[in-house]
Amino acid sequence: MATKKIAQTVITEDKFYTIAAANGKVVEVKDYNTENGAQIQLWDNANAEWQQWSFVRAGEGVYRIKNRFTGKMMDLDCSGVTDGTHVHQWEGANASSQLWIVEPANDGRVKIKSNLAGKCLDLVNMNTENGAVLQIWADVNGDNQYWTINEVTRKPKTSVKATTVKAKAAAEKAAIRKAPRR
């Protein structure tokens, strides 16, 4: 019997990707929140910008994973290295808590491991429902630690509310920069 060959996505720095769990739900920034510390969760794929990520090369086989909508990086909460450390977004920094290794499996899926902790991107309590929270956990070779990275080939959707949130955040940031220094 012939073995089925599964294609592996080749990551290119100037492209965007979805990161999908076994059930097809994708990793996203919760409620398109642009703030540092916003939760990263699993949700139905809506081809939305806050569900799309770029892989910014940070070394040989090491990446920073950047959200298309917020421009912020996937990050370990408080630079934690223990099982159960939650994953959130944070502005880009020269921080080891933002470094990830993409480790291909032989079936087209990958494990995404924290370069700092050596632990896998994982779903809390192996939950695969909308709103499931992401964490890092020791490699147990479970389905909740395997991901499929797919290139985004369609123009992403956005919403009026998301566009308003992003514009408000940009205006607040500009106002802070223009504020007189004391």
N, C-alpha and C positions, 0 to 999 in steps of 0.2 A: 504494500500500500504506500503510495507517495505521500510525503508530508506536505502540508499546505504552507506555502511561503507567505509570511505576513510582512507587509512593508513597514519600515520604521520611518517616522517623520525625521527629516533632516532639519535641524534648527538653524535658521539664518537670522542674523542679528537685526536686519531691517524689516522683519515681518512680524505679524501678530498671530497668536495662537490661542486656542481654548485648551484648558486642562480639564479632562473629563474623567469622572469616576466610571466604574464598571457599568452602572445603570444609565450612563449618558448625561447625567447632570454635571454641570461645570462649576469650576471654582470662580467665585466673584467677590467683589467688595460689597458688603452688605449695604443696602439702601443707597448705593452710589455715593457713599460718604467720602468726602475729600479730606477729612481730618486725619492727622497722625493717630495711630491706635485703632482705626476703624477695623472692625471684624472682617475676616475672610471666611466665607461660607460656601456651601454647595447649593446650587439652584438649577431649575430647568433652564436649558439653553434658549435664550431669546435673541441671540446674535447681537448682544448689546456691548457697548464699549467697556463697561465695568466688568465684563466677563472675559475680556481679552487681555493677553499678556505678551510682552516681548521678553526675550532672553538676551540680556546684555552681558557680553563676555567679560569676565573678570579674571580670567586665567585659563590655563589648560583644563578644559572640561568643567569649569566653574562659572556660574552665572549669577547675576542679579535678575530677579524676575519682577518686571515692571508692569503695573497696570496701565492699560491704554487710556482710560478715562481720567484717572486721578494723577497719573505720572509718578505714583509712589511705589515703593518696593515691598515685596513680600518679606516679612521680618519676623524674627522670634521675639515674643513678648519679653521685655526686660532681659534680652540676650540669654534667656533660659536654655539649659541644656538637658533638663530632666524629662522623662516621659510625662506627657500631659501638658507640656509648655504650649500655649496657644500661639497660633500664627495670626498676625495682623499686618496692616500696612504701615509704612513709615517713610518719611522723605528719604531720598537717597543719601547715604552716608558711607564713609569708608569704614563700614562696620562688618565684622565677621558674622553677625546675626542675620545679614542679608545675603549671604553666599550659599548657593545651592548647587548640588551635583545632580545631573540627569544621568541615571544609570539604566541603560536599555536592558529589557528582558528579551527573551528569544521569541516572543509572541506579538511584537508590535507595541506592547505597553512599556512603561518605564516606572522606575522608582525615582522619586525626587527626594534627595537626602540633604539635610543641613550639613554644610561643610564644617560648621562649628561643633555640632553635637554628634554628627555621624548617624543621626536618627532619621527615620522616614517621615515624609509628609503623610498624615494619617487622619482618619475621621474619628472624632470623639465617639466612643461607644459603638463603633462600626456603623453609625447611623448614616443612611443614604437618602434621607428625606430632605426636602427643601429646608434650608436653614441649618443643616448640619454644620457644626463648627470644625475647623481644621486645627490640628495639633501636630507635634512630632512625637514619635514613639519608636522604641527599639524595633529593629527589623524582625518581624515575625512571619514574613512571607504571606501575609493575608491579602485578600482581594481589596481591602480598604486601604492598602498601601501601594496599589498599582494604578497608574494613570495613563490616559491616552492623550497625547499632544497632537492637535490637529491645526493645520494652518487655516487662518481665516481667509476665505476667498471672496466673500460677499461684503459689500459695504455695510458697516455696522449700523444697527438701529440705535436711536437715542430717544429720549422722551422730553417733553416740555419741562417736566419737573426736574429731571436730571440736568438739563441744560441750565435751568434757573439756579440750581444748587451750585453748579460749577461756576457760573457767572458771579454769584454772590461771594463765593470763596475767593475768586480772583480779585474782586473789588475790595474785599477786606484786606487781602494781602497787599494790594497797591496802596491802600490807605495807611497801613502800618509803615510801609517804606517811605511814604511822604510825610509822616508825622514828624514834627520838629523834635530834635534830640535835645535832651536836657543835660 
